[in-house]
Each structure stands twice: as structure tokens, then as C-alpha cells.
Amino acid sequence: MFLPYLQSKINHSWVDPTKLNDDKKLLYQYKLAWAFAKAAEEILSFVQEAEVTGTKLLKKQRGEEIDKLRTSLS
């Protein structure tokens, strides 16, 4: 549920210029939308990296993935 929300904010963050009558407000809204999309992108990246790390740790715990450095030193 969180993943589709973040992806939507990354890919579909735009401002409707017809709702704003002031250029300063429009520019502020564009910057705000851009910043929100960038933050969502960073959160998504963090979650994906944590998922990969967690998967690797589970495989290592089960003995499915062998630490090559540890075995070469043994």
C-alpha cells in the first residue's frame, strides 16, 4: 500500500497552474511538488535497499548464501 503511494507521488507530482493566480505561489507549489517527489524517491530507495539487505541476511542465516571472504580465510 505504501509502495504504490510513493511511486504515484514520484511519477505524478504536478501543479495545476489554473488554480493559482500568482506566479510566486505557482513557483512555490512547483518547488513543493518537486521536493515531495524527491523525498518519496529517497524513501522508496531506502526501503528497497533495506529489503535487499534483509533478504541477504535471511539467506545467510539459512545457509543459502555463503560468505566467500570468511570461507577463504578459514
Buried (B, 14 or more C-beta within 10 A) or exposed (E): EEEEEBEEBBEEBEBEEEEBEEEEEBEEBBEEBEEEBEEBBEBBEEEEEEEEEEEEEEEEEEEEEEEEEEEEEE
